[in-house]
């Protein structure tokens, strides 16, 4: 896999957060398991939205079909099966943009994102792909709850500034 950071843009296309992604990950290459462990510990998808992720077609086909049992984690569910096949190369600069607006799922689903992230973390923890320490579990719980609050604060700030509407 190859992963890049991305910018968050508002409803008008103006950059509001740049660059985003790869939070707390400073390496240029990680094993796929280490990349997933970083997602677990941070309580969010540090790999990012599919717009910033590349992988070989044959590798993707080998992990199909999609697992949409946890719809907000569809991309992370796919990465969970794909990343362990090799290394993840990280590009610490923006390669695209992710738009947030009043109509975005993301702006309305903070509580559901927390729930579905918890479900992904629980599944990853028991998958046997890696051993997680007590510290990893604590960091994962803290990270998940911190992410919900960061998202809520960011969306509130954007809403107050009128940047979620076109």
C-alpha positions as CSV (number, residue, x, y, z in Angstrom):
1,X,0.0,0.0,0.0
2,X,1.0,3.6,-0.5
3,X,-0.6,6.3,1.6
4,X,-0.5,10.1,1.5
5,X,-1.9,12.8,3.6
6,X,-4.9,14.9,2.5
7,X,-6.3,18.3,3.1
8,X,-9.8,18.9,4.6
9,X,-11.7,21.5,2.5
10,X,-14.9,23.3,3.3
11,X,-18.1,23.4,1.3
12,X,-16.6,26.1,-1.0
13,X,-13.3,24.2,-1.6
14,X,-11.2,26.3,0.7
15,X,-8.6,24.4,2.8
16,X,-9.4,24.4,6.5
17,X,-7.0,21.7,7.8
18,X,-3.7,20.8,6.0
19,X,-2.3,18.3,5.8
20,X,-4.3,15.7,7.7
21,X,-3.8,12.0,8.2
22,X,-1.0,9.8,9.4
23,X,-1.5,11.3,12.8
24,X,1.4,10.3,15.1
25,X,3.1,8.2,12.4
26,X,6.4,9.7,11.3
27,X,8.0,6.7,9.5
28,X,8.2,6.5,5.7
29,X,7.6,2.8,5.7
30,X,5.7,0.6,8.2
31,X,4.7,-3.0,8.2
32,X,1.0,-3.3,7.4
33,X,0.3,-4.6,11.0
34,X,2.1,-1.6,12.5
35,X,0.0,0.7,10.4
36,X,-3.2,-1.0,11.7
37,X,-1.9,-0.9,15.2
38,X,-1.4,2.9,14.8
39,X,-5.1,3.1,13.8
40,X,-6.1,1.1,16.8
41,X,-4.1,3.2,19.2
42,X,-5.2,6.5,17.8
43,X,-8.9,5.5,17.7
44,X,-9.2,6.6,14.1
45,X,-8.3,5.7,10.6
46,X,-4.8,7.3,10.3
47,X,-4.4,5.6,7.0
48,X,-7.1,7.7,5.5
49,X,-9.9,7.8,3.0
50,X,-9.5,5.8,-0.2
51,X,-8.6,9.0,-2.2
52,X,-5.2,8.9,-0.5
53,X,-4.5,5.2,-0.7
54,X,-3.1,3.1,-3.5
55,X,-2.6,-0.7,-3.6
56,X,-2.1,-3.3,-6.3
57,X,-5.3,-4.5,-8.0
58,X,-4.4,-8.2,-7.4
59,X,-3.9,-7.6,-3.7
60,X,-7.3,-5.9,-3.5
61,X,-9.0,-8.7,-5.4
62,X,-7.5,-11.2,-3.0
63,X,-9.3,-9.6,0.0
64,X,-12.7,-9.2,-1.7
65,X,-15.6,-9.1,-1.2
66,X,-16.2,-5.9,0.7
67,X,-17.1,-6.2,4.4
68,X,-19.8,-3.6,4.9
69,X,-21.1,-5.0,8.2
70,X,-19.6,-1.9,9.8
71,X,-20.4,0.7,7.0
72,X,-18.5,3.7,8.4
73,X,-15.4,1.5,8.7
74,X,-15.6,0.1,5.1
75,X,-12.2,1.5,4.2
76,X,-10.6,0.4,7.4
77,X,-12.1,-3.0,7.2
78,X,-10.6,-3.4,3.8
79,X,-7.2,-2.1,5.0
80,X,-7.3,-4.6,7.9
81,X,-7.3,-7.4,5.3
82,X,-5.0,-5.7,2.8
83,X,-2.3,-4.1,4.9
84,X,-0.9,-7.3,6.5
85,X,0.0,-8.5,3.0
86,X,3.1,-6.2,3.0
87,X,4.5,-2.8,3.9
88,X,2.8,0.5,3.8
89,X,4.7,3.4,2.3
90,X,3.8,6.8,3.7
91,X,4.0,10.1,2.0
92,X,4.0,13.0,4.5
93,X,2.4,15.6,2.2
94,X,-1.1,16.1,0.9
95,X,-2.1,14.1,-2.2
96,X,-5.8,15.1,-2.3
97,X,-8.6,16.7,-0.5
98,X,-11.6,15.5,1.6
99,X,-14.6,17.8,1.6
100,X,-16.8,18.4,4.7
101,X,-20.1,20.2,4.4
102,X,-23.5,20.4,6.2
103,X,-24.6,17.5,3.9
104,X,-21.5,15.2,4.8
105,X,-22.1,12.0,6.7
106,X,-19.2,12.9,8.8
107,X,-20.8,16.1,10.2
108,X,-23.8,14.2,11.4
109,X,-22.5,10.9,12.7
110,X,-19.9,11.6,15.4
111,X,-21.7,9.2,17.9
112,X,-22.1,6.5,15.3
113,X,-18.4,6.9,14.2
114,X,-17.4,6.3,17.9
115,X,-19.5,3.2,18.0
116,X,-18.3,1.8,14.8
117,X,-14.7,2.6,15.5
118,X,-15.1,0.7,18.8
119,X,-16.5,-2.3,16.9
120,X,-13.5,-2.2,14.5
121,X,-11.1,-2.0,17.5
122,X,-12.8,-4.9,19.2
123,X,-12.6,-7.0,16.0
124,X,-9.0,-6.1,15.4
125,X,-8.1,-6.8,19.0
126,X,-9.4,-10.4,18.8
127,X,-8.3,-11.1,15.2
128,X,-5.0,-12.5,16.2
129,X,-3.1,-10.3,13.7
130,X,-1.0,-8.7,16.5
131,X,-0.7,-8.8,20.2
132,X,-2.0,-5.6,21.9
133,X,-0.9,-4.6,25.4
134,X,-3.0,-3.1,28.1
135,X,-1.4,0.3,27.2
136,X,-2.6,-0.2,23.6
137,X,-6.1,-0.8,24.8
138,X,-6.1,2.3,27.0
139,X,-4.6,4.4,24.2
140,X,-7.2,3.1,21.8
141,X,-10.1,4.0,24.1
142,X,-8.7,7.4,24.8
143,X,-7.9,8.0,21.2
144,X,-11.4,7.0,20.0
145,X,-13.0,9.4,22.5
146,X,-10.6,12.2,21.8
147,X,-11.3,11.8,18.0
148,X,-15.1,12.2,18.6
149,X,-14.5,15.4,20.5
150,X,-12.0,16.8,18.0
151,X,-14.5,16.1,15.2
152,X,-17.4,17.7,17.1
153,X,-15.3,20.8,17.9
154,X,-14.0,21.1,14.3
155,X,-17.5,20.8,12.8
156,X,-18.9,23.3,15.3
157,X,-16.2,25.7,14.5
158,X,-16.8,25.3,10.8
159,X,-20.6,25.7,11.3
160,X,-20.2,28.8,13.4
161,X,-17.8,30.3,10.7
162,X,-20.3,29.5,8.0
163,X,-17.9,27.1,6.2
164,X,-20.1,24.0,6.1
165,X,-22.6,25.6,3.6
166,X,-22.1,26.4,0.0
